[in-house]
């Protein structure tokens, strides 16, 4: 991993040293500030605040929109380096290289965001570490908060990989359009009244009572496995394209 990092370092530096990336860093700080102060005043404690924030519609939309911008910026920056494209020779290598690059840059930003958010959140909620039961799961909010964060950020990483794959296949404008449609879904798709397994990604951001915690986790695990399979199949189909690699929107 360390060897791969240093191998990509010149490309990473060229993308992170642009004025566009500096604007993204400013937006990252703003996002972390919003997240830290995004809690329910009636349940002002650390763990309930984490759960509330990561299921809040406005935060979800802002978070996904931000990391979409970061992913698109990385993809565009990558395609501006013709020497890399020539060296990679085919679309399969391009997808693999670009996914690795996106995960590295997005990973740096995600860690920065997470550090700022947790520091601010702990300061705001200093001394407020009360816990309570979650639904009838037999677990407390501290355990459920950890699960919610794992679920939220795992989905975020999967969407980064998906958007990178779509970018290679369809380029920038179509990737943005598809993501806008996805984000609009949060505004119009309401939580289901009957709780059962669903292929709709929006449902995994809502706080839904699955009656038991293992059932909720199992539904999410199955969804993640299917999501990964979908990305793999999409990547395989994308490698079948004969179009020469270049940045043409």
N, C-alpha and C positions, 0 to 999 in steps of 0.2 A: 504493500500500500504506500509506504514511504517512497519507494522507488518510482511508483506511478505518479505520486504527487510532484516530485522534482522533475519528472519528465514533462508534466503538463504546466509547470510553473511559468515558463515564458508566456504561454497562451493565457493562463489565468491572470498574470500580471497585466497583460495588454488589455484584457477586458475590465479588470478592476481599477485600472488607472484612468478610465475615461470619465468625462463629466457626467455622462448618463448614470454611471455607477455611483458617483458621489450623491446624486439626487436620490437614488435608491436607498443609500445609507441613511439619508435624512428621513425618508419615508419609513424606513425600518424603525428608527427611534420613535417616530410618531405612532407607529403601530403598537410598539411595546408599551408606550405610555397609555394609549387607549385601552389596551388589554389589562394593564395593571389597575386602572380605575373603573373597569367594567365589571361591577359586581352588584349584587342585590343588597341595598341598604338594610333590609329587614333581616338578612342573614350575613352580617358582616363578620366573616371569619375566613381563614385561609383556604380551607378545603371546599367549602360551599362556593367561595368566590371563583376558584379554579373551575369547578363544574359549571357554574353559571356562565362564565366567560366563554368557555369552549363549546357551549351550546347556544350562545347568543347569535341571532341571525346577522346582525350588523357586523360583529367581529368576524364571523365565518366568511361573509362576503368580502370584507376588507383584506383578510388574510389570504384568501385564494386569489383575489385580484392582484395583491402585491407580489406573491410568488409566481403568478403568471407573467407579470412584467419582468421579473428577474430571469425567469426561464427564457422568455422571448429575447431579452437583451443578450443573454449568453449565447443563444442559438444564432442570433444575427451577428454577434461578434465573431463567432466561430466561422461562419460562412464568409466573413470578410477576409479570412486568411486562406487565400487560394492555394498556397503551398501545402497546407495540411490536407486539403481536399484532394489534391493531385497525389499526394503520398498515400492516402487511404484507399484509393483505387475503386472501391465499390461501396454501394449503399449500406451493406451489412457492417462494414468497418466504420462507416460514418455514424450509423446509429449507435454502435457500441462506444465509440470515442466520445460522441456528443453527450450520451447519457452519463458517462463517467464524469465529464467536464461539468455538466449541469448539477450533478449530485455533489461534486466538490464545492463549487461556488455557492450553491443554495445551502449546502451543509454549513459552510462558514457563516452565512447570514442567519441561518436557523439557530445556530449556537449563540451568536451575538444577540439575537432577539430573545432567546430563551434566558440568557444570563441577565439581560436588562429587565425582562418581565418578572422573573423570579425574585430578583433583588428588590425591585420596587414593590412587588406584591407582598413580600415579607415585611418590608418597612411599613407599608400601609396597614397590614393586618397584624402588626407586632403584638404578641400576647393573645391574639384571637385564634386559638387552635382548637376550638370546640368541634366535636363530631356528633353526628346523629345517624340514625338508621336510614338506609336508602331503600325505598319501596318496602318490600317484604323479603329482601335478599339475604338478610342476616349478616350484612356487612355495614361498616361505617363509611362516612363520607371521605375519610382519608384514603381508604383503599380504593373507593370508587373514583376519586379524583385522579389517582395514578392511572387507573384503567382508561378513564376518559382522555387523558393526555396521550397515552400510548396509542389509542384508537385514532385520535385526531391527527397526530403527527405522522403516523404510519400511512393514513389516507393521503395526507399532504405529499409525502414522498412518492407514493404510487401515482398521484396525479402529475407530479413533476416528470416522472418517467414517461407517463402516457402522453403528456403534452410535447415532450421532446420527440417522441416517436412520430406523433402527428405532424409536428413541424417539418421533420425530414421528408415526410410523404406529401404533405399538402402546402407547406411553407407558411409564412407569417399570417396573412390576412384570414385564411380559412381556419387556422388554429385559434385565432382571436374570436372569430365568429362563433365557433363551436363552444368556446368557453363562456362567451356571453350568454348563449342559450342555456348552458349548464347553470350559470349563476342566476339567471332569470327563474330557473326551476325552483330555487329556494323561496322565491316570492309567491309562487302559485301552487306549489305542491305542498299540501297540508299533511301533518302527521297521520298515519293510518289509524283507523278506529279498531281494526282487528290486528293484533300483534302476531305476525308470523314472518318466516323468512322472506326477504325481498331482495330483488336485484337492483332496486332503485337506490343509488348512492346517497341521496338526500336523507333517507330514513335513518342512516347511521350517524347523523349529527343531532337528531332529536333525542330528548330524554324520554325513552319509552319503557314502560313496565312490561318486561318479558316474564314476569312472575317468579323466575329464578335467575340468579346471576350466571350459573353455568350455561343456561339456555341462551342468554344474551351474548355471552362470549362465543358460544358455538356458532350462532348465527353470523357473528362478525367474522370469525375465522373462515367459515365457508365462503362468505362474500369476498374476503381478501384473496383466497385461493383462486376463485373464479376470476377476480380482477387481474391477478398476475397472469393467468392463462390467456385472458383476453389481450393483454399487452404483448405477450409472447407471439400470439397468432397474428396480431396487427403488425408486429415487427417483421415476422416471416413474410407476410404479404407485401410489406413495404420493400423488402429486399428484392422482390421480383420485378420492381420497376426498372425499366431500361434507361430512364432519363439520366442524362449526365448531371452530376452534382454541381450546382452553382446556386448563388443566392438570387433567385428570380421569383418575386412574389406572385 
